[in-house]
Amino acid sequence: MENIITIKNLKKSFGSLDVLRDVQFSVGKNEVITLIGSSGSGKSTLLRCINLLEVPDSGEILFHEQNILEGSIDVNKHRSAVGMVFQSFNLFSNMTVLNNCMIGQLKVLGRDKESSQKKAMDFLTKVGMDKFAHSYPDQLSGGQKQRVAIARALCMDPEVLLFDEPTSALDPEMVGDVLDVMKTLANEGLTMIVVTHEMGFARDVSTRVVFMDKGVIVEEGPPSQIFTNPQQPRTKEFLSRYLG
């Protein structure tokens, strides 16, 4: 399998707090990797490093064999190839849903207005939000905002989509709608790295589960192994707490 992303010896500290300690792993094409672990284990920081929202202190992040931490990488171009969906949606409140999905295409990819609008409507339809194209974010529920945020990321034709706890800010009844969209994308072969506390999603949709604790990867493997036969005591302890 061709690796799209390879991470080597990644370290990141905030002051005296070591958030990532010598992290290494790789992401193959069409894989859906879920990062699980307690809050503060480094999962979100790892995603933010892959997306260049944080700069690691040392190590390498290879995207198609090129180290994105070296030289003059075009950050906007990288973020269109490696998109990100945030837990707080990050939509532009002064723009309609449609314009939220068009702005990146126009400014970063240089697409014309007509093709940007067509692509935006295609993806809004895909996530069930086409009826709200002319609404503003403050007229939407949390689950609807998150589906728009996913459509916006997809409009950039990303090779990899990063999800940082995409359902944690949602009311429980909204969670299913967003997870259904993510399952569809996974089934269609989109390469995804998902930080989540939704263990059902991790178990049923992932190709690989990565358990992090205190800035290191403690264990990784297929969901069948991690959830039914974890090898490390720390993984067992975490899952027994989480799965009751």
N, C-alpha and C positions, 0 to 999 in steps of 0.2 A: 504494500500500500504506500502511495506517495504521501509523504508528510508535508502538510501545508505550513505548519508552525512547529518549530523545535525550540525548546527553552533549555538553556544550559546554565547551571550554577547561578541562578538568579538570586540576588540579595537586595533587600530594601529595608531601610530603617527610618523611623521618624524619631529624631532625637536619640534617646537611649533605648528605644523600643525596637527590637528586631522583628519586623513584620513578615518578611520572607527570608528564609535561611537556606540558601543553597538548593533552590527548587529546580528540578528538571523533569520535563515530560514533553511529549510530542502529540500532535493532533494530525490525524490522517484525513484525507479527503472523504467526505460523506459521514464522518464520525459525529456522534452526539455525545459529548462528554459532560457529565454533571460533576460539579465540585460541591462536596458536602462537608460539613464540619460545624463546630460551634461558632458563634459570632466572635470575631477577633482572631480567627485562625489564619487569615491572610488571603482568603478566597477572592474577595472583591478587589483587593490591592493587586493581586495577580492579574485579574482581568484588566484593571486600569493600566497596568504596565504593558500588556499586550496591545492596548489601544493607544498607548503613548500619552495617556492622561496623567500618569506618574512616570518619572524617569527612575529606573532602578539604579542602585549604587554600583553594582557590578554584575557581570554575567552577560549572556547573549540571548537575544530573541531573534530567531531566524524565521523569516517569512519567505517561503520558496528559496531557502538557502542563503538569502541576503540578510545580514545582521541589521535590523532596523535601528539599532542604537548607535550605529557608526555612520559618519559622513552626513551628507545633506539629504536626508529623507524628506520627501514632501508629505508632511503630516496629514493634510487634508485628503490627499490621494490615498494614503495608507488607511485612513479612517473610513473611506468609502469602500475599500476592499475588505476591511475588517470592521464591520459595523457594530454598534452597541445599542442595546436597549436598557434603559436605566429604571430603577424602581420608582423614581419620581417623575417619570414620563419625559420631562425636559422639552415639552412642546412650546412653541412661541405663542404666547397668549394673545398677541395683537394680530395674529394671522388666522385665516380660516383653516380648517382641516386640509382642504385641497392645497392651499398655499404652503402649509407646513410640509406637505409631501413633494412639493415642486421646488422649493427654494434651493435645496442641496443639489438637485439635478442641474438647475440653471447656473448656480454660482460655482460649483466644484467640477461638475462633469461637462459643463458647457453645452448642455442640450438646448434645443430650441423649445419655445413655450408650448407648441402644439404636442410634440412628442413627450415632453415632461408631464403635461396634463393627462395625456392618454395613459402613460405608465402609472401615474398617481391614481387615476380612477380604477385601473386594472387591479392594483394592489389593495385599494380601499374596498373594492368589491370582494376580493379574496378574503379579507378579514371581516367582512360583513359591516363595513362602515361607509359604503358609498352613499347611503341616504343622508349622511351627515356631512357631506363634502363642503357645504357652505356654512356649517356651524363653526362656532369658535370653541376653543378648548374649555372655557368656563361653563359652557352649556352641556358638557358631557360628564358622564359618570367616570369614576376611576378606571373601570374595566374598559370602557369605550376609549378613553385617552390612551390606555396602554396598547389597545389594538391599532390605534392610529400611529402610535410610536413605532410599532412593528412594521406597519405599512411604509412609513417614512424610511425606515432603515432598508427595507427591501427595494425601494425605488432606486437605491444607489447600486443595485446589482452586486451585493457583497459576496465574496467567496466564503467568508466566515462571518457568523453573527454571534456576538457575545451578549448574554443576558445576565444582568446583575440583579438577582432577586426580583424578577419582573412581577411577581404576584404579592410581594410582602406588604405593599401599601394598599392592597385592595380589600374591600369587604368580602367575606367568605363566598357570597353568592356570585361574585364577579370572577372569582379565580378560575372556575371551570372554563369560561369563554376564552380566556387568554391561553390557558393550557391546551385547549382544543386547537387553537391556531398554531401553537408551537408544535403539537403532535403532527399536524398536517405538514408543516415545513420539514420536520424530521423524516416523515415518511416519503417526502419528495426528494430527499437526499441532500438537503442543505447542511453544510458543516456548521455545528453549533457547539459553543461552550456555555454551559448554564450554571450559574451559582444559584442554588435553590434550597429551600427547606421543605419542598414538596417531595416527600420520599416516594410517593406513588409514581410520580412522573419520573424520578430518578430510576426507579426499579423497572418501569414498563417501557420507557422510551429510549433510555441511554444505550449506547453501545459499550460505554466504559464509565465507571464511577471512580472518582478520585476523592479519597478522604484526606482532608488536611487538618492538622492540629498544630497550634503554636508555630506557624510559619513553615512547616515542612509537610511533605507528602508522606503520610504514614503508610498508606496502602492504596493500591489501585487495581482494578480488575473488572471483569464483566459483572453486571448487576446480579446475576444468579449467584456468583461467588461472594460478592461483598455483602449481600443481604441475607444469604442463607448459611454461608460458611466463612465469615471473616477470620483472617489469620492473626490479626494483631489485637492484643487485649484492649488497646485504646479504641479501636474501631468497634469492637464488641460492646464496650461500655457506652459509647456514643449511641449506637443503634438501639441498644436495649432501653436507653432513656427515651429515645425518640419514638420507637415503635411500641413502647410500653410492654 
